[in-house]
Amino acid sequence: MHKGLAKERPIGIFDSGLGGLTVMKAVMKSLPKEDLVYFGDTARVPYGTKSPEAIRKFSRQNASVLIARGVKAIVVACNSSSSHALEMLQRECRVPVIGVIDPGVRKAMAVTRNNRVGVIATRATVNSRAYSRRIKSADPRTFVIEKACPLFVPLVEEGWFSSAVTEQIAQEYLVPLQKTGIDSLILGCTHYPLLKRVLRKVLGGKIALIDSADETARDLTVLLKKEGLLKQSRKRPCYEFLVSDEPGHFQKQAKRFLGRDVLKVEKLF
């Protein structure tokens, strides 16, 4: 397609459910002119308990949904998919594809002062060792400890951002990490930023919480500039929301993620 026409196409973003909306919000702020298509695979959330093969299959299908909508670039706003499927999608898709792991690692390496970095993520992401490999590649001297927190995603999907149950679970997950002396903690799942208040309450103020959303939005901006794909039209941006199940629940919770009403959610399949 002609570059001039490609510039006016939307950006695609996908996640297993609601969590990728944290990335979408950052993209909306960094690229306020751009049209966005968000696909949440709510029928199969969470991805973090699935096998690598299943995650790759789902990720390929999600990318196909966005390609069918004519997107000019894809943001894999899911750490499990970024861990297991990003390189595959970059090979197979005819548009640029970026993930959320490298931006988060870059931010953590810039923030840490004692080279002791923690990562909380889904089981799939932790088992992939994607964060450990990238951090060690950036600086082999860095101590990295990863912790799977499988209950966080369903808590966020239910909207239990600051309940007593959520705080109790956070205590179980995070206190052992805190005792290792980490000074920064990567939120290795795009759902987790919605739990920042509870995480901060448990950890105190000395450990930096690293949210990859803003860094991912910056990477996307750089990519679009490099490829000459920034939108030129002055038309108001259009935001499209797609899900594979429960559009009503998604619509209700999406407002809490984005801080704005979501007027329409389309259910696919």
C-alpha positions as CSV (number, residue, x, y, z in Angstrom):
1,M,0.0,0.0,0.0
2,H,1.2,3.5,-0.7
3,K,2.9,5.1,2.3
4,G,0.5,8.1,2.2
5,L,-2.5,5.9,2.5
6,A,-0.8,3.7,5.2
7,K,-0.2,6.7,7.4
8,E,-4.0,7.1,7.8
9,R,-4.5,3.5,8.9
10,P,-5.0,2.6,12.6
11,I,-2.6,1.1,15.1
12,G,-3.5,-2.3,16.4
13,I,-3.1,-3.3,20.1
14,F,-3.9,-6.7,21.5
15,D,-3.9,-8.4,24.9
16,S,-5.5,-11.4,26.5
17,G,-8.0,-9.2,28.2
18,L,-8.2,-5.8,29.8
19,G,-4.6,-5.3,30.8
20,G,-3.4,-4.0,27.5
21,L,-5.6,-1.0,28.0
22,T,-2.8,0.4,30.2
23,V,-0.6,0.4,27.1
24,M,-3.4,1.8,25.0
25,K,-3.8,4.7,27.5
26,A,-0.1,5.5,27.2
27,V,-0.3,5.4,23.4
28,M,-3.4,7.7,23.4
29,K,-1.3,10.2,25.4
30,S,1.8,9.9,23.3
31,L,0.1,9.8,19.9
32,P,-3.1,11.7,20.4
33,K,-3.9,12.0,16.6
34,E,-3.7,8.2,15.9
35,D,-6.6,5.9,15.3
36,L,-6.4,2.8,17.5
37,V,-8.0,-0.7,17.3
38,Y,-7.8,-2.7,20.5
39,F,-8.6,-6.4,20.7
40,G,-9.0,-8.2,24.0
41,D,-9.1,-12.0,23.8
42,T,-11.5,-12.1,26.8
43,A,-12.7,-15.6,26.0
44,R,-9.3,-17.1,26.7
45,V,-7.9,-14.8,29.4
46,P,-5.5,-15.4,31.2
47,Y,-2.7,-16.4,28.9
48,G,-0.2,-16.7,31.7
49,T,-1.4,-20.2,32.6
50,K,-1.4,-21.5,29.0
51,S,1.4,-23.4,27.2
52,P,3.8,-21.6,24.9
53,E,2.2,-23.4,22.0
54,A,-1.3,-22.2,22.9
55,I,0.0,-18.6,23.5
56,R,1.6,-18.6,20.0
57,K,-1.6,-19.9,18.4
58,F,-3.7,-17.3,20.2
59,S,-1.3,-14.5,19.4
60,R,-1.2,-15.4,15.7
61,Q,-5.0,-15.3,15.6
62,N,-5.1,-12.0,17.5
63,A,-2.7,-10.5,15.0
64,S,-4.8,-11.7,12.1
65,V,-7.9,-10.0,13.6
66,L,-6.0,-6.7,13.6
67,I,-4.5,-7.2,10.2
68,A,-8.0,-7.8,8.9
69,R,-8.9,-4.3,10.3
70,G,-6.2,-2.8,8.2
71,V,-3.7,-1.7,10.9
72,K,-0.3,-0.2,10.0
73,A,1.5,-1.5,13.1
74,I,0.8,-3.9,16.0
75,V,1.6,-3.5,19.7
76,V,1.7,-6.9,21.5
77,A,0.4,-5.5,24.9
78,C,0.7,-8.8,26.6
79,N,3.9,-10.0,28.3
80,S,3.0,-13.7,27.9
81,S,2.6,-13.1,24.1
82,S,5.7,-10.9,24.0
83,S,7.7,-13.7,25.7
84,H,6.6,-16.5,23.4
85,A,5.2,-15.1,20.2
86,L,6.8,-11.7,19.4
87,E,9.6,-12.9,17.1
88,M,7.2,-15.2,15.3
89,L,4.8,-12.3,14.7
90,Q,7.6,-10.0,13.6
91,R,8.6,-12.6,11.0
92,E,5.0,-13.4,9.8
93,C,3.2,-10.0,9.8
94,R,3.5,-7.6,7.0
95,V,3.4,-4.6,9.4
96,P,5.8,-3.6,12.1
97,V,5.2,-5.4,15.5
98,I,6.6,-4.4,18.9
99,G,6.2,-5.9,22.4
100,V,6.4,-4.7,26.0
101,I,9.4,-6.6,27.4
102,D,12.3,-4.7,26.0
103,P,10.9,-1.2,26.9
104,G,10.4,-2.4,30.5
105,V,13.9,-3.8,30.8
106,R,15.4,-0.6,29.5
107,K,13.5,1.5,32.1
108,A,14.5,-0.8,34.9
109,M,18.2,-0.7,33.9
110,A,18.0,3.1,33.9
111,V,16.4,3.2,37.3
112,T,18.2,0.6,39.4
113,R,21.0,1.8,41.6
114,N,22.1,-1.4,43.2
115,N,21.7,-3.7,40.2
116,R,19.1,-5.9,42.0
117,V,15.9,-6.1,39.9
118,G,12.7,-8.0,40.6
119,V,10.1,-9.1,38.1
120,I,6.5,-10.1,38.8
121,A,4.7,-11.7,35.9
122,T,2.5,-14.6,34.8
123,R,3.8,-18.2,35.0
124,A,4.2,-18.3,31.2
125,T,6.4,-15.1,31.2
126,V,8.5,-16.2,34.2
127,N,9.0,-19.7,32.7
128,S,10.2,-18.1,29.5
129,R,13.0,-16.3,31.3
130,A,12.6,-13.5,28.8
131,Y,13.2,-10.8,31.4
132,S,16.2,-12.5,32.9
133,R,17.9,-13.0,29.6
134,R,17.3,-9.4,28.4
135,I,18.5,-7.9,31.8
136,K,21.6,-10.1,31.9
137,S,22.3,-9.1,28.3
138,A,22.1,-5.5,29.2
139,D,24.3,-6.0,32.3
140,P,25.6,-9.5,33.3
141,R,26.3,-8.2,36.9
142,T,22.6,-7.6,37.6
143,F,20.9,-9.8,40.1
144,V,17.4,-10.8,38.8
145,I,14.7,-12.5,40.7
146,E,11.4,-13.4,39.0
147,K,8.1,-14.3,40.7
148,A,5.0,-15.6,39.2
149,C,1.8,-14.0,40.5
150,P,-1.0,-15.9,38.8
151,L,-3.8,-14.6,40.9
152,F,-3.2,-10.9,40.0
153,V,-4.8,-11.1,36.5
154,P,-8.1,-12.5,37.6
155,L,-8.3,-10.0,40.4
156,V,-7.8,-7.2,37.9
157,E,-10.3,-8.6,35.5
158,E,-12.8,-8.7,38.3
159,G,-12.0,-5.1,39.2
160,W,-10.7,-5.9,42.6
161,F,-7.9,-3.3,42.5
162,S,-7.6,-2.5,46.2
163,S,-9.6,-5.0,48.1
164,A,-8.4,-6.7,51.4
165,V,-8.1,-10.0,49.5
166,T,-5.9,-8.4,46.9
167,E,-3.7,-6.9,49.6
168,Q,-3.3,-10.2,51.4
169,I,-2.3,-12.0,48.2
170,A,0.1,-9.2,47.3
171,Q,1.7,-9.7,50.8
172,E,2.2,-13.4,50.0
173,Y,3.8,-12.7,46.6
174,L,5.9,-9.6,47.4
175,V,7.3,-9.8,50.9
176,P,9.8,-12.6,49.9
177,L,10.9,-10.4,47.0
178,Q,11.4,-7.4,49.2
179,K,13.7,-9.4,51.4
180,T,16.1,-10.0,48.5
181,G,17.1,-6.3,48.5
182,I,15.7,-5.3,45.1
183,D,15.5,-1.6,44.5
184,S,13.2,-1.8,41.4
185,L,10.4,-4.1,40.4
186,I,9.2,-4.7,36.8
187,L,5.5,-5.1,36.5
188,G,5.8,-7.8,33.9
189,C,2.1,-8.0,33.0
190,T,0.1,-5.2,31.6
191,H,-2.7,-5.9,34.1
192,Y,-0.4,-5.2,37.1
193,P,-0.3,-1.3,36.9
194,L,-3.9,-1.3,38.0
195,L,-2.6,-2.8,41.3
196,K,0.0,-0.1,41.9
197,R,-1.8,1.3,45.0
198,V,-1.7,-2.1,46.7
199,L,1.8,-2.9,45.5
200,R,3.1,0.4,46.9
201,K,1.3,-0.2,50.2
202,V,2.9,-3.6,50.6
203,L,6.4,-2.6,49.4
204,G,6.7,0.9,50.7
205,G,8.3,3.8,48.8
206,K,11.9,2.6,48.4
207,I,11.3,0.1,45.5
208,A,10.7,1.7,42.1
209,L,7.7,0.2,40.2
210,I,8.5,-0.2,36.5
211,D,5.5,0.0,34.2
212,S,6.4,-0.6,30.6
213,A,3.4,1.2,29.1
214,D,5.0,4.6,28.7
215,E,8.2,3.1,27.4
216,T,6.3,1.0,24.9
217,A,4.4,4.1,23.7
218,R,7.7,5.9,23.2
219,D,9.1,3.0,21.2
220,L,6.0,3.0,19.1
221,T,6.3,6.7,18.4
222,V,10.0,6.2,17.4
223,L,9.0,3.3,15.1
224,L,6.2,5.2,13.3
225,K,8.5,8.2,12.8
226,K,11.2,6.0,11.4
227,E,8.8,4.2,9.0
228,G,7.1,7.4,8.0
229,L,3.8,6.2,9.3
230,L,2.7,9.0,11.6
231,K,-0.9,10.1,10.9
232,Q,-1.1,13.4,9.0
233,S,-4.9,13.9,9.0
234,R,-6.3,16.3,11.5
235,K,-9.5,14.3,11.9
236,R,-10.4,13.4,15.4
237,P,-8.9,10.0,16.4
238,C,-11.2,6.9,16.3
239,Y,-10.9,4.3,19.0
240,E,-12.3,0.8,18.2
241,F,-12.7,-1.9,20.8
242,L,-13.0,-5.6,20.0
243,V,-13.4,-8.6,22.3
244,S,-13.9,-12.3,22.0
245,D,-16.4,-12.6,24.9
246,E,-18.3,-10.5,27.5
247,P,-18.4,-7.1,25.8
248,G,-20.5,-5.7,28.6
249,H,-18.0,-6.6,31.4
250,F,-15.2,-5.3,29.2
251,Q,-17.0,-2.0,28.6
252,K,-17.6,-1.5,32.3
253,Q,-14.1,-2.2,33.4
254,A,-12.4,-0.4,30.5
255,K,-13.6,3.0,31.8
256,R,-11.5,2.3,35.0
257,F,-8.4,1.6,32.9
258,L,-8.8,4.5,30.4
259,G,-10.4,7.1,32.6
260,R,-13.0,7.7,29.9
261,D,-16.3,6.1,28.7
262,V,-16.1,3.3,26.1
263,L,-19.3,3.8,24.1
264,K,-19.1,0.6,22.0
265,V,-17.5,-2.8,22.2
266,E,-17.8,-5.3,19.4
267,K,-17.8,-9.0,20.1
268,L,-16.2,-11.2,17.5
269,F,-16.6,-14.9,16.8
